[in-house]
Amino acid sequence: MSTSDKHLHNPTFEWRFLLPRFWGTWCIVFISLLLAFVPFRIRDKLACKIAKLIIGKNASTLKRARLNLEQCFPEKTPEERHAMLLSSIETGIQFCLAYGELLIRSEKYKKSRDEVIGGENLFPLIERGENIISLTPHCWSIDYTGSMLASRGITITTIMRPHKSPMLDWLMHKQRMQYGRGIVYPRSASVKPFLKSVKEGCLGYYLPDEDHGPQQSAFVPFFGAEKATLKGLGKLTKLTKAKVVPFFQAYNAKSGKYELHVFPALENFPTGDETQDAIVMNQALEKMIASRPEQYMWILNILRSRPDGSKLY
């Protein structure tokens, strides 16, 4: 894939990033780089304290997470859902405090902090030259495991929404491209360039769990809720002749390692029916998320669209 592809998302440094309006962001970046050299157990304890301080706030992101958990787990008590949210926020802050590692620590150090579990479900497919699309939920440590695969010589292609801050968008892209093995397309580029890169042998990093509206979705079960779910994965699979391999990222606070769990490719997929494909996809996502719900970004807009047209948030 040529880096001259006009569809590529490739933000670069701009001199305006040195203006006073960006100084606050630079301070955060500087603190992040310092924290990269703090032992992870100390950082993690700090993250847990910060999480307990903010969990009671009435921020819109926390409101959204509470509603998501209430809809997805109606059988759980408010106390149980509160504990789930607290664990998720703790994990999220642990990752954020460690983000500087991805920017500044050595490759040797980063490799000592990551682990692939279930590699037998992925690496033989790559060696055989199979086209692959990963089925990946939005977990907090998603950036670490993306870099993990790139460091192993695997070129990843994905579609993403650029960060609203141009400076952070540039920094995050620089981190994601540090191994020179990544192809990122903005959502505005449509899915065609992504498909082309998968056909050319890149691993398609597919994250379909956000709510993209009812127009291109089917309302199918997601835990205890009916979720507007993208129904195009079957079509993508047909067009690329790819195998769909579920990925799940997790931060293990006990070992301090970032784990990429790889599961066997979906069998008998696509099914030939787009709605059934969406059901199968959500079932695979549920199974992964249910095993470690604290790893998932419950703050996302996963239930924005409602079957009756109402607005949950």
LINGICOR-V196622 format. One record per backbone hydrogen bond with DSSP energy under -0.5 kcal/mol. CO is the residue of the C=O (numbers start at 0). NH is the residue of the N-H. If there is no record, write none. Layout:
BEGIN
co=CO nh=NH
co=CO nh=NH
END
This chain:
BEGIN
co=1 nh=4
co=4 nh=7
co=6 nh=185
co=7 nh=9
co=13 nh=16
co=14 nh=17
co=15 nh=18
co=18 nh=21
co=19 nh=22
co=19 nh=23
co=21 nh=25
co=22 nh=26
co=23 nh=27
co=24 nh=28
co=25 nh=29
co=26 nh=30
co=27 nh=31
co=28 nh=32
co=29 nh=33
co=30 nh=34
co=31 nh=35
co=33 nh=36
co=34 nh=37
co=38 nh=41
co=38 nh=42
co=39 nh=43
co=40 nh=44
co=41 nh=45
co=42 nh=46
co=43 nh=47
co=44 nh=48
co=45 nh=49
co=46 nh=50
co=47 nh=51
co=48 nh=52
co=49 nh=53
co=50 nh=54
co=53 nh=56
co=58 nh=62
co=59 nh=63
co=60 nh=64
co=61 nh=65
co=62 nh=66
co=63 nh=67
co=64 nh=68
co=65 nh=69
co=66 nh=70
co=67 nh=71
co=68 nh=72
co=70 nh=73
co=71 nh=223
co=72 nh=75
co=76 nh=80
co=77 nh=81
co=78 nh=82
co=79 nh=83
co=80 nh=84
co=81 nh=85
co=82 nh=86
co=83 nh=87
co=84 nh=88
co=85 nh=89
co=86 nh=90
co=87 nh=91
co=88 nh=92
co=89 nh=93
co=90 nh=94
co=91 nh=95
co=92 nh=96
co=93 nh=97
co=94 nh=97
co=94 nh=98
co=95 nh=98
co=97 nh=100
co=98 nh=101
co=98 nh=102
co=99 nh=102
co=99 nh=103
co=100 nh=104
co=105 nh=109
co=106 nh=110
co=107 nh=111
co=108 nh=112
co=109 nh=112
co=110 nh=113
co=112 nh=257
co=114 nh=116
co=114 nh=259
co=115 nh=117
co=116 nh=261
co=117 nh=120
co=118 nh=121
co=118 nh=122
co=121 nh=124
co=121 nh=125
co=122 nh=126
co=123 nh=127
co=124 nh=129
co=125 nh=128
co=130 nh=242
co=131 nh=203
co=132 nh=244
co=133 nh=135
co=133 nh=205
co=134 nh=246
co=136 nh=138
co=137 nh=296
co=138 nh=141
co=140 nh=143
co=140 nh=144
co=141 nh=145
co=142 nh=146
co=143 nh=147
co=144 nh=148
co=145 nh=149
co=146 nh=150
co=147 nh=151
co=148 nh=151
co=148 nh=153
co=149 nh=152
co=152 nh=154
co=153 nh=155
co=154 nh=202
co=155 nh=182
co=156 nh=204
co=157 nh=184
co=159 nh=161
co=159 nh=186
co=163 nh=165
co=164 nh=168
co=165 nh=169
co=166 nh=170
co=167 nh=171
co=168 nh=172
co=169 nh=173
co=170 nh=174
co=171 nh=175
co=172 nh=176
co=174 nh=177
co=176 nh=179
co=180 nh=155
co=182 nh=157
co=183 nh=8
co=184 nh=159
co=185 nh=188
co=186 nh=189
co=190 nh=194
co=191 nh=195
co=192 nh=196
co=193 nh=197
co=194 nh=198
co=195 nh=199
co=196 nh=201
co=197 nh=200
co=201 nh=203
co=202 nh=156
co=202 nh=204
co=203 nh=133
co=203 nh=205
co=204 nh=158
co=204 nh=206
co=205 nh=135
co=205 nh=207
co=207 nh=229
co=209 nh=211
co=212 nh=215
co=213 nh=216
co=215 nh=230
co=217 nh=219
co=217 nh=228
co=219 nh=226
co=221 nh=224
co=224 nh=221
co=224 nh=226
co=226 nh=219
co=226 nh=228
co=228 nh=217
co=231 nh=235
co=232 nh=236
co=233 nh=237
co=234 nh=238
co=235 nh=239
co=236 nh=240
co=236 nh=241
co=240 nh=130
co=242 nh=132
co=242 nh=244
co=243 nh=245
co=243 nh=265
co=244 nh=134
co=245 nh=262
co=246 nh=136
co=247 nh=260
co=249 nh=251
co=249 nh=258
co=250 nh=252
co=251 nh=255
co=251 nh=256
co=256 nh=251
co=256 nh=258
co=257 nh=114
co=258 nh=249
co=258 nh=260
co=259 nh=116
co=259 nh=261
co=260 nh=247
co=263 nh=245
co=265 nh=268
co=272 nh=276
co=273 nh=277
co=274 nh=278
co=275 nh=279
co=276 nh=280
co=277 nh=281
co=278 nh=282
co=279 nh=283
co=280 nh=284
co=281 nh=285
co=282 nh=286
co=283 nh=287
co=284 nh=288
co=285 nh=289
co=286 nh=290
co=287 nh=290
co=287 nh=291
co=288 nh=291
co=289 nh=292
co=291 nh=294
co=292 nh=295
co=294 nh=139
co=295 nh=297
co=296 nh=299
co=299 nh=301
co=300 nh=210
co=303 nh=311
co=305 nh=308
co=309 nh=305
co=309 nh=311
END
